[in-house]
Amino acid sequence: MIEMIGLTTFCMLVWVLASSMATESDAEKRRVAMLSASDLLNIAKSARLAA
């Protein structure tokens, strides 16, 4: 009985860790996408000022 409780607890902790890591990955993708968009905007502004 104790082994089942321990195994269940371990599996749930691994599942929570995996889901947290997946969420962090999504946030990282959004951050990189926002940086790319802002970089493109800065390039467009500098090109407009140079012209």
Residue, then its C-alpha position, 0 to 999 in steps of 0.5 A: m500500500i505504501e509503495m502504491i502511494g509513493l509511486t502515485t505521488f512520484c508520477m504526479l510530481v513528474w507530470v506536474l514538472a513536465s507540464s510546467m516545463a511545457t508552459e515555460s517553453d510556450a512563454e519562451k516562444r512568445r518572448v522570442a516572437m515579440l523580440s523578433a517583431s520589435d527588431l523588425l519594427n526597429i529596422a523599419k524605423s531606421a530605414r525610414l529615417a535613413a531614406 
